[in-house]
Amino acid sequence: MKSFRKELWFKTQSRRQLINITPEINKCLSESVITEGICLINAMHITASVFINDDESGLHNDFEKWLEKLAPEKPYSQYQHNRFEDNADAHLKRTVMGREVVVAVTEGKLDFGPWEQIFYGEFDGMRRKRVLVKIIGE
Ligand code: ZN
């Protein structure tokens, strides 16, 4: 069995941002030379997510509005966690959007369903943060 590991780094320009990382994951898959197996992609921070969905700007705005309804960023004082920080909302948003995804690798390609794309969801950005890519197989 072959194994491949890589960290991808991100620093967003705003506190919250969704980034389509499918091209980077495809590059990792090429580098790995694995054609049959499993690809795990996870955020390495507890205020960021990796998830799969549609690359459609209206939907991305809907995610932003929906998450702000569920866990509004402000007022910061509404959260107990914010006694020492200001990112309680980001922890909650991350939990809703998920930590990781696993994608099957078949015949050298990510074995997606229709319109599936992989996203990095940043909820407390403007600093360097990582995503782990681990691919195993043969
Ligand atoms: Zn925190």
Backbone and ligand atoms as CSV (ligand in chain L), in Angstrom:
chain,resi,resn,atom,element,x,y,z
A,1,MET,N,N,0.832,-1.207,0.000
A,1,MET,CA,C,0.000,0.000,0.000
A,1,MET,C,C,0.869,1.261,0.000
A,2,LYS,N,N,0.496,2.241,-0.807
A,2,LYS,CA,C,1.194,3.523,-0.825
A,2,LYS,C,C,0.478,4.514,0.086
A,3,SER,N,N,1.252,5.480,0.555
A,3,SER,CA,C,0.691,6.500,1.441
A,3,SER,C,C,1.265,7.856,1.064
A,4,PHE,N,N,0.424,8.885,1.048
A,4,PHE,CA,C,0.835,10.239,0.660
A,4,PHE,C,C,0.276,11.224,1.675
A,5,ARG,N,N,1.110,12.168,2.105
A,5,ARG,CA,C,0.657,13.188,3.069
A,5,ARG,C,C,1.160,14.555,2.644
A,6,LYS,N,N,0.269,15.546,2.685
A,6,LYS,CA,C,0.685,16.910,2.354
A,6,LYS,C,C,-0.174,17.897,3.132
A,7,GLU,N,N,0.438,19.033,3.516
A,7,GLU,CA,C,-0.311,20.108,4.166
A,7,GLU,C,C,-0.459,21.255,3.184
A,8,LEU,N,N,-1.685,21.764,3.057
A,8,LEU,CA,C,-1.954,22.942,2.230
A,8,LEU,C,C,-2.188,24.118,3.172
A,9,TRP,N,N,-1.566,25.267,2.869
A,9,TRP,CA,C,-1.666,26.444,3.739
A,9,TRP,C,C,-2.551,27.506,3.114
A,10,PHE,N,N,-3.319,28.170,3.976
A,10,PHE,CA,C,-4.215,29.231,3.510
A,10,PHE,C,C,-4.120,30.425,4.451
A,11,LYS,N,N,-4.212,31.637,3.867
A,11,LYS,CA,C,-4.389,32.847,4.674
A,11,LYS,C,C,-5.400,33.721,3.937
A,12,THR,N,N,-6.621,33.737,4.456
A,12,THR,CA,C,-7.685,34.480,3.771
A,12,THR,C,C,-7.564,35.969,4.073
A,13,GLN,N,N,-8.144,36.786,3.192
A,13,GLN,CA,C,-8.113,38.249,3.343
A,13,GLN,C,C,-9.232,38.742,4.263
A,14,SER,N,N,-10.216,37.868,4.519
A,14,SER,CA,C,-11.329,38.264,5.379
A,14,SER,C,C,-11.535,37.200,6.455
A,15,ARG,N,N,-12.351,37.527,7.463
A,15,ARG,CA,C,-12.586,36.602,8.575
A,15,ARG,C,C,-13.232,35.307,8.092
A,16,ARG,N,N,-14.199,35.450,7.172
A,16,ARG,CA,C,-14.875,34.255,6.646
A,16,ARG,C,C,-14.716,34.189,5.134
A,17,GLN,N,N,-14.417,32.990,4.640
A,17,GLN,CA,C,-14.253,32.811,3.193
A,17,GLN,C,C,-14.369,31.331,2.842
A,18,LEU,N,N,-14.961,31.052,1.699
A,18,LEU,CA,C,-15.016,29.680,1.180
A,18,LEU,C,C,-14.089,29.597,-0.030
A,19,ILE,N,N,-13.227,28.597,-0.055
A,19,ILE,CA,C,-12.265,28.438,-1.153
A,19,ILE,C,C,-12.428,27.052,-1.762
A,20,ASN,N,N,-12.613,27.011,-3.083
A,20,ASN,CA,C,-12.678,25.724,-3.778
A,20,ASN,C,C,-11.254,25.165,-3.882
A,21,ILE,N,N,-10.976,24.084,-3.168
A,21,ILE,CA,C,-9.622,23.517,-3.149
A,21,ILE,C,C,-9.523,22.251,-4.010
A,22,THR,N,N,-10.548,21.999,-4.832
A,22,THR,CA,C,-10.529,20.791,-5.676
A,22,THR,C,C,-9.289,20.736,-6.582
A,23,PRO,N,N,-8.892,21.873,-7.229
A,23,PRO,CA,C,-7.685,21.800,-8.080
A,23,PRO,C,C,-6.435,21.370,-7.289
A,24,GLU,N,N,-6.274,21.899,-6.055
A,24,GLU,CA,C,-5.117,21.517,-5.220
A,24,GLU,C,C,-5.171,20.035,-4.852
A,25,ILE,N,N,-6.370,19.528,-4.571
A,25,ILE,CA,C,-6.488,18.121,-4.195
A,25,ILE,C,C,-6.173,17.235,-5.411
A,26,ASN,N,N,-6.599,17.672,-6.603
A,26,ASN,CA,C,-6.264,16.929,-7.827
A,26,ASN,C,C,-4.749,16.871,-8.035
A,27,LYS,N,N,-4.062,18.008,-7.725
A,27,LYS,CA,C,-2.598,18.036,-7.834
A,27,LYS,C,C,-1.972,17.033,-6.862
A,28,CYS,N,N,-2.494,17.001,-5.626
A,28,CYS,CA,C,-1.999,16.050,-4.624
A,28,CYS,C,C,-2.167,14.619,-5.130
A,29,LEU,N,N,-3.325,14.347,-5.717
A,29,LEU,CA,C,-3.604,12.995,-6.211
A,29,LEU,C,C,-2.606,12.612,-7.306
A,30,SER,N,N,-2.304,13.553,-8.213
A,30,SER,CA,C,-1.296,13.294,-9.256
A,30,SER,C,C,0.063,13.005,-8.639
A,31,GLU,N,N,0.474,13.855,-7.659
A,31,GLU,CA,C,1.764,13.670,-6.984
A,31,GLU,C,C,1.858,12.324,-6.287
A,32,SER,N,N,0.734,11.857,-5.747
A,32,SER,CA,C,0.731,10.628,-4.931
A,32,SER,C,C,0.963,9.373,-5.778
A,33,VAL,N,N,0.627,9.453,-7.067
A,33,VAL,CA,C,0.699,8.325,-8.002
A,33,VAL,C,C,-0.194,7.165,-7.534
A,34,ILE,N,N,-1.187,7.474,-6.714
A,34,ILE,CA,C,-2.155,6.457,-6.261
A,34,ILE,C,C,-3.367,6.515,-7.197
A,35,THR,N,N,-3.801,5.366,-7.676
A,35,THR,CA,C,-4.921,5.343,-8.625
A,35,THR,C,C,-6.175,4.662,-8.063
A,36,GLU,N,N,-5.994,3.855,-6.991
A,36,GLU,CA,C,-7.142,3.212,-6.335
A,36,GLU,C,C,-6.962,3.346,-4.834
A,37,GLY,N,N,-7.933,3.986,-4.159
A,37,GLY,CA,C,-7.785,4.151,-2.714
A,37,GLY,C,C,-8.760,5.156,-2.149
A,38,ILE,N,N,-8.285,5.855,-1.115
A,38,ILE,CA,C,-9.117,6.786,-0.356
A,38,ILE,C,C,-8.322,8.068,-0.124
A,39,CYS,N,N,-9.010,9.198,-0.258
A,39,CYS,CA,C,-8.389,10.506,-0.016
A,39,CYS,C,C,-9.128,11.201,1.117
A,40,LEU,N,N,-8.398,11.482,2.194
A,40,LEU,CA,C,-8.948,12.219,3.340
A,40,LEU,C,C,-8.439,13.652,3.282
A,41,ILE,N,N,-9.346,14.603,3.470
A,41,ILE,CA,C,-8.949,16.020,3.522
A,41,ILE,C,C,-9.587,16.619,4.763
A,42,ASN,N,N,-8.766,17.115,5.707
A,42,ASN,CA,C,-9.334,17.711,6.919
A,42,ASN,C,C,-8.678,19.031,7.305
A,43,ALA,N,N,-9.503,19.925,7.845
A,43,ALA,CA,C,-8.992,21.170,8.416
A,43,ALA,C,C,-8.206,20.806,9.671
A,44,MET,N,N,-7.054,21.478,9.880
A,44,MET,CA,C,-6.239,21.192,11.070
A,44,MET,C,C,-6.465,22.241,12.151
A,45,HIS,N,N,-7.554,22.979,12.036
A,45,HIS,CA,C,-7.876,24.036,13.004
A,45,HIS,C,C,-9.350,23.926,13.380
A,46,ILE,N,N,-9.670,24.294,14.613
A,46,ILE,CA,C,-11.030,24.094,15.112
A,46,ILE,C,C,-11.964,25.273,14.821
A,47,THR,N,N,-11.490,26.183,13.948
A,47,THR,CA,C,-12.359,27.269,13.489
A,47,THR,C,C,-12.416,27.314,11.958
A,48,ALA,N,N,-12.138,26.179,11.321
A,48,ALA,CA,C,-12.207,26.062,9.858
A,48,ALA,C,C,-12.749,24.681,9.501
A,49,SER,N,N,-13.325,24.577,8.306
A,49,SER,CA,C,-13.970,23.335,7.856
A,49,SER,C,C,-13.446,22.895,6.507
A,50,VAL,N,N,-13.625,21.612,6.236
A,50,VAL,CA,C,-13.529,21.112,4.868
A,50,VAL,C,C,-14.849,20.402,4.590
A,51,PHE,N,N,-15.491,20.768,3.483
A,51,PHE,CA,C,-16.783,20.153,3.166
A,51,PHE,C,C,-16.930,20.048,1.649
A,52,ILE,N,N,-17.920,19.272,1.236
A,52,ILE,CA,C,-18.182,19.096,-0.195
A,52,ILE,C,C,-19.560,19.669,-0.518
A,53,ASN,N,N,-19.581,20.515,-1.548
A,53,ASN,CA,C,-20.864,21.009,-2.032
A,53,ASN,C,C,-20.695,21.640,-3.404
A,54,ASP,N,N,-21.703,22.399,-3.825
A,54,ASP,CA,C,-21.737,22.981,-5.164
A,54,ASP,C,C,-20.908,24.269,-5.214
A,55,ASP,N,N,-20.177,24.495,-6.296
A,55,ASP,CA,C,-19.451,25.749,-6.476
A,55,ASP,C,C,-20.373,26.753,-7.160
A,56,GLU,N,N,-21.310,27.275,-6.376
A,56,GLU,CA,C,-22.323,28.198,-6.925
A,56,GLU,C,C,-22.415,29.377,-5.980
A,57,SER,N,N,-22.204,30.602,-6.500
A,57,SER,CA,C,-22.036,31.780,-5.636
A,57,SER,C,C,-23.289,32.088,-4.812
A,58,GLY,N,N,-24.468,31.866,-5.383
A,58,GLY,CA,C,-25.709,32.086,-4.620
A,58,GLY,C,C,-25.755,31.192,-3.406
A,59,LEU,N,N,-25.403,29.937,-3.594
A,59,LEU,CA,C,-25.388,28.985,-2.468
A,59,LEU,C,C,-24.365,29.410,-1.416
A,60,HIS,N,N,-23.227,29.921,-1.869
A,60,HIS,CA,C,-22.197,30.355,-0.907
A,60,HIS,C,C,-22.705,31.523,-0.064
A,61,ASN,N,N,-23.445,32.454,-0.691
A,61,ASN,CA,C,-24.073,33.539,0.080
A,61,ASN,C,C,-25.120,32.978,1.040
A,62,ASP,N,N,-25.840,31.951,0.606
A,62,ASP,CA,C,-26.845,31.314,1.477
A,62,ASP,C,C,-26.171,30.678,2.700
A,63,PHE,N,N,-25.024,30.033,2.485
A,63,PHE,CA,C,-24.280,29.455,3.623
A,63,PHE,C,C,-23.917,30.563,4.616
A,64,GLU,N,N,-23.398,31.686,4.108
A,64,GLU,CA,C,-22.981,32.798,4.964
A,64,GLU,C,C,-24.162,33.298,5.796
A,65,LYS,N,N,-25.308,33.521,5.145
A,65,LYS,CA,C,-26.497,34.030,5.855
A,65,LYS,C,C,-26.994,33.024,6.877
A,66,TRP,N,N,-27.044,31.770,6.482
A,66,TRP,CA,C,-27.556,30.694,7.344
A,66,TRP,C,C,-26.670,30.525,8.582
A,67,LEU,N,N,-25.341,30.528,8.358
A,67,LEU,CA,C,-24.419,30.367,9.487
A,67,LEU,C,C,-24.464,31.584,10.413
A,68,GLU,N,N,-24.655,32.766,9.857
A,68,GLU,CA,C,-24.760,33.966,10.690
A,68,GLU,C,C,-26.047,33.976,11.509
A,69,LYS,N,N,-27.098,33.319,10.988
A,69,LYS,CA,C,-28.336,33.180,11.771
A,69,LYS,C,C,-28.132,32.196,12.914
A,70,LEU,N,N,-27.454,31.088,12.608
A,70,LEU,CA,C,-27.232,30.039,13.613
A,70,LEU,C,C,-26.281,30.510,14.712
A,71,ALA,N,N,-25.197,31.160,14.290
A,71,ALA,CA,C,-24.141,31.568,15.242
A,71,ALA,C,C,-23.600,32.924,14.803
A,72,PRO,N,N,-24.329,34.001,15.112
A,72,PRO,CA,C,-23.878,35.337,14.687
A,72,PRO,C,C,-22.519,35.686,15.298
A,73,GLU,N,N,-21.681,36.346,14.489
A,73,GLU,CA,C,-20.357,36.732,14.999
A,73,GLU,C,C,-20.491,37.704,16.179
A,74,LYS,N,N,-21.422,38.675,16.048
A,74,LYS,CA,C,-21.580,39.725,17.060
A,74,LYS,C,C,-22.988,39.706,17.647
A,75,PRO,N,N,-23.209,40.169,18.838
A,75,PRO,CA,C,-22.187,40.732,19.726
A,75,PRO,C,C,-21.289,39.649,20.324
A,76,TYR,N,N,-20.013,39.941,20.437
A,76,TYR,CA,C,-19.058,38.962,20.955
A,76,TYR,C,C,-19.421,38.521,22.368
A,77,SER,N,N,-20.067,39.437,23.117
A,77,SER,CA,C,-20.362,39.168,24.535
A,77,SER,C,C,-21.424,38.087,24.740
A,78,GLN,N,N,-22.115,37.668,23.651
A,78,GLN,CA,C,-23.160,36.659,23.817
A,78,GLN,C,C,-22.591,35.256,24.079
A,79,TYR,N,N,-21.283,35.073,23.884
A,79,TYR,CA,C,-20.679,33.750,24.035
A,79,TYR,C,C,-19.741,33.678,25.249
A,80,GLN,N,N,-19.856,32.606,26.015
A,80,GLN,CA,C,-18.963,32.411,27.161
A,80,GLN,C,C,-17.512,32.233,26.713
A,81,HIS,N,N,-17.313,31.572,25.548
A,81,HIS,CA,C,-15.961,31.334,25.038
A,81,HIS,C,C,-15.204,32.639,24.807
A,82,ASN,N,N,-15.947,33.718,24.527
A,82,ASN,CA,C,-15.314,34.997,24.197
A,82,ASN,C,C,-14.818,35.780,25.410
A,83,ARG,N,N,-14.764,35.138,26.584
A,83,ARG,CA,C,-14.132,35.797,27.732
A,83,ARG,C,C,-12.670,36.109,27.419
A,84,PHE,N,N,-12.015,35.194,26.629
A,84,PHE,CA,C,-10.597,35.382,26.330
A,84,PHE,C,C,-10.316,35.507,24.831
A,85,GLU,N,N,-11.349,35.256,23.990
A,85,GLU,CA,C,-11.182,35.283,22.536
A,85,GLU,C,C,-12.405,35.952,21.926
A,86,ASP,N,N,-12.420,36.052,20.585
A,86,ASP,CA,C,-13.615,36.615,19.943
A,86,ASP,C,C,-14.154,35.673,18.858
A,87,ASN,N,N,-13.784,34.380,18.954
A,87,ASN,CA,C,-14.095,33.497,17.818
A,87,ASN,C,C,-15.048,32.347,18.156
A,88,ALA,N,N,-15.898,32.526,19.183
A,88,ALA,CA,C,-16.850,31.462,19.522
A,88,ALA,C,C,-17.712,31.094,18.316
A,89,ASP,N,N,-18.164,32.119,17.574
A,89,ASP,CA,C,-19.015,31.843,16.404
A,89,ASP,C,C,-18.294,30.957,15.398
A,90,ALA,N,N,-16.979,31.160,15.246
A,90,ALA,CA,C,-16.205,30.370,14.277
A,90,ALA,C,C,-16.123,28.899,14.689
A,91,HIS,N,N,-15.995,28.644,16.006
A,91,HIS,CA,C,-15.999,27.254,16.487
A,91,HIS,C,C,-17.340,26.584,16.165
A,92,LEU,N,N,-18.432,27.325,16.378
A,92,LEU,CA,C,-19.763,26.762,16.155
A,92,LEU,C,C,-20.007,26.523,14.659
A,93,LYS,N,N,-19.597,27.494,13.831
A,93,LYS,CA,C,-19.776,27.350,12.381
A,93,LYS,C,C,-18.974,26.157,11.865
A,94,ARG,N,N,-17.763,26.007,12.364
A,94,ARG,CA,C,-16.923,24.876,11.956
A,94,ARG,C,C,-17.594,23.547,12.271
A,95,THR,N,N,-18.216,23.479,13.465
A,95,THR,CA,C,-18.843,22.220,13.875
A,95,THR,C,C,-20.002,21.861,12.953
A,96,VAL,N,N,-20.778,22.871,12.571
A,96,VAL,CA,C,-21.915,22.638,11.662
A,96,VAL,C,C,-21.424,22.208,10.275
A,97,MET,N,N,-20.364,22.848,9.768
A,97,MET,CA,C,-19.897,22.588,8.399
A,97,MET,C,C,-18.964,21.378,8.303
A,98,GLY,N,N,-18.456,20.899,9.440
A,98,GLY,CA,C,-17.693,19.652,9.425
A,98,GLY,C,C,-16.193,19.839,9.400
A,99,ARG,N,N,-15.495,18.830,9.889
A,99,ARG,CA,C,-14.034,18.856,9.971
A,99,ARG,C,C,-13.368,18.358,8.703
A,100,GLU,N,N,-13.935,17.259,8.103
A,100,GLU,CA,C,-13.212,16.598,7.014
A,100,GLU,C,C,-14.159,15.977,5.996
A,101,VAL,N,N,-13.561,15.596,4.865
A,101,VAL,CA,C,-14.273,14.784,3.882
A,101,VAL,C,C,-13.364,13.621,3.468
A,102,VAL,N,N,-13.991,12.555,3.024
A,102,VAL,CA,C,-13.272,11.415,2.470
A,102,VAL,C,C,-13.839,11.169,1.072
A,103,VAL,N,N,-12.953,11.089,0.091
A,103,VAL,CA,C,-13.379,10.880,-1.292
A,103,VAL,C,C,-12.709,9.611,-1.825
A,104,ALA,N,N,-13.474,8.759,-2.476
A,104,ALA,CA,C,-12.907,7.565,-3.099
A,104,ALA,C,C,-12.029,7.969,-4.280
A,105,VAL,N,N,-10.945,7.235,-4.456
A,105,VAL,CA,C,-10.068,7.427,-5.622
A,105,VAL,C,C,-10.246,6.214,-6.530
A,106,THR,N,N,-10.699,6.471,-7.754
A,106,THR,CA,C,-10.973,5.395,-8.699
A,106,THR,C,C,-10.325,5.719,-10.044
A,107,GLU,N,N,-9.535,4.806,-10.551
A,107,GLU,CA,C,-8.846,4.986,-11.837
A,107,GLU,C,C,-8.114,6.329,-11.898
A,108,GLY,N,N,-7.471,6.689,-10.770
A,108,GLY,CA,C,-6.633,7.885,-10.732
A,108,GLY,C,C,-7.382,9.195,-10.592
A,109,LYS,N,N,-8.703,9.112,-10.314
A,109,LYS,CA,C,-9.487,10.348,-10.202
A,109,LYS,C,C,-10.301,10.363,-8.919
A,110,LEU,N,N,-10.621,11.584,-8.433
A,110,LEU,CA,C,-11.560,11.736,-7.320
A,110,LEU,C,C,-12.933,11.309,-7.829
A,111,ASP,N,N,-13.539,10.342,-7.113
A,111,ASP,CA,C,-14.771,9.705,-7.604
A,111,ASP,C,C,-15.995,10.467,-7.085
A,112,PHE,N,N,-16.241,11.664,-7.673
A,112,PHE,CA,C,-17.295,12.571,-7.225
A,112,PHE,C,C,-18.664,12.198,-7.774
A,113,GLY,N,N,-19.699,12.607,-7.046
A,113,GLY,CA,C,-21.048,12.662,-7.591
A,113,GLY,C,C,-21.199,13.951,-8.384
A,114,PRO,N,N,-22.369,14.130,-9.028
A,114,PRO,CA,C,-22.584,15.321,-9.860
A,114,PRO,C,C,-22.390,16.614,-9.067
A,115,TRP,N,N,-21.612,17.540,-9.590
A,115,TRP,CA,C,-21.405,18.897,-9.067
A,115,TRP,C,C,-20.615,18.940,-7.764
A,116,GLU,N,N,-20.144,17.811,-7.278
A,116,GLU,CA,C,-19.399,17.831,-6.016
A,116,GLU,C,C,-18.037,18.503,-6.192
A,117,GLN,N,N,-17.762,19.456,-5.282
A,117,GLN,CA,C,-16.467,20.134,-5.224
A,117,GLN,C,C,-16.055,20.222,-3.761
A,118,ILE,N,N,-14.746,20.277,-3.519
A,118,ILE,CA,C,-14.242,20.303,-2.142
A,118,ILE,C,C,-13.913,21.745,-1.757
A,119,PHE,N,N,-14.385,22.165,-0.589
A,119,PHE,CA,C,-14.172,23.534,-0.119
A,119,PHE,C,C,-13.449,23.575,1.213
A,120,TYR,N,N,-12.584,24.592,1.342
A,120,TYR,CA,C,-12.056,25.004,2.627
A,120,TYR,C,C,-12.962,26.120,3.129
A,121,GLY,N,N,-13.540,25.943,4.290
A,121,GLY,CA,C,-14.404,26.960,4.886
A,121,GLY,C,C,-13.670,27.628,6.038
A,122,GLU,N,N,-13.325,28.895,5.826
A,122,GLU,CA,C,-12.617,29.654,6.876
A,122,GLU,C,C,-13.622,30.512,7.648
A,123,PHE,N,N,-13.576,30.422,8.983
A,123,PHE,CA,C,-14.519,31.184,9.806
A,123,PHE,C,C,-13.810,32.127,10.784
A,124,ASP,N,N,-12.488,32.048,10.832
A,124,ASP,CA,C,-11.708,32.967,11.679
A,124,ASP,C,C,-10.345,33.145,11.009
A,125,GLY,N,N,-10.359,33.846,9.891
A,125,GLY,CA,C,-9.193,33.879,9.001
A,125,GLY,C,C,-8.227,35.022,9.259
A,126,MET,N,N,-7.553,35.417,8.195
A,126,MET,CA,C,-6.529,36.466,8.196
A,126,MET,C,C,-5.292,36.032,8.975
A,127,ARG,N,N,-5.091,34.715,9.064
A,127,ARG,CA,C,-3.841,34.161,9.607
A,127,ARG,C,C,-3.609,32.817,8.922
A,128,ARG,N,N,-2.361,32.343,8.974
A,128,ARG,CA,C,-2.004,31.118,8.255
A,128,ARG,C,C,-2.597,29.886,8.921
A,129,LYS,N,N,-3.330,29.087,8.140
A,129,LYS,CA,C,-3.939,27.865,8.664
A,129,LYS,C,C,-3.800,26.749,7.631
A,130,ARG,N,N,-3.908,25.505,8.143
A,130,ARG,CA,C,-3.555,24.345,7.325
A,130,ARG,C,C,-4.710,23.388,7.070
A,131,VAL,N,N,-4.596,22.684,5.944
A,131,VAL,CA,C,-5.465,21.547,5.626
A,131,VAL,C,C,-4.561,20.344,5.383
A,132,LEU,N,N,-4.934,19.214,5.955
A,132,LEU,CA,C,-4.172,17.978,5.748
A,132,LEU,C,C,-4.801,17.146,4.633
A,133,VAL,N,N,-3.947,16.662,3.731
A,133,VAL,CA,C,-4.390,15.738,2.683
A,133,VAL,C,C,-3.661,14.421,2.891
A,134,LYS,N,N,-4.420,13.364,3.079
A,134,LYS,CA,C,-3.807,12.027,3.244
A,134,LYS,C,C,-4.460,11.084,2.246
A,135,ILE,N,N,-3.637,10.481,1.414
A,135,ILE,CA,C,-4.147,9.559,0.410
A,135,ILE,C,C,-3.503,8.206,0.625
A,136,ILE,N,N,-4.321,7.156,0.718
A,136,ILE,CA,C,-3.772,5.809,0.862
A,136,ILE,C,C,-4.381,4.906,-0.204
A,137,GLY,N,N,-3.606,3.943,-0.639
A,137,GLY,CA,C,-4.091,3.032,-1.667
A,137,GLY,C,C,-2.932,2.460,-2.458
A,138,GLU,N,N,-3.226,2.137,-3.699
A,138,GLU,CA,C,-2.157,1.593,-4.537
A,138,GLU,C,C,-2.229,2.143,-5.948
L,1,ZN,ZN,ZN,-11.536,30.049,20.313
